[in-house]
Amino acid sequence: QQQMSPAPSTEFSVLLQVTEGPTSHIHLHATVVELSLDLSKNILQFSDIFIGQSQVDTVRLYNWFRGPCKWFIT
């Protein structure tokens, strides 16, 4: 019976600071098979908005590997 070693994984928390707004913790967990995931942006920068309003920006994750890519943000 062949045994495969588990793929390397990592977990860390990122502190998301909003200028003159709340600070949030984003917890990330990744299991890496091959380094093939790219982000569409390295920086998110939002313009000024009024209290109670929201603003949305999109970050795309690109998986260049032919295998599946599972991820989640909590």
Long-range contacts (C-beta under 8 A, 24 or more apart in sequence): 7-31, 7-32, 7-33, 8-32, 18-46, 19-46, 26-73, 26-74, 27-73, 27-74, 28-73, 29-72, 30-71, 31-70, 33-65, 33-67, 34-65, 34-67, 36-63, 36-64, 36-65, 37-61, 37-62, 37-63, 37-64, 37-65, 37-69, 38-62, 38-64
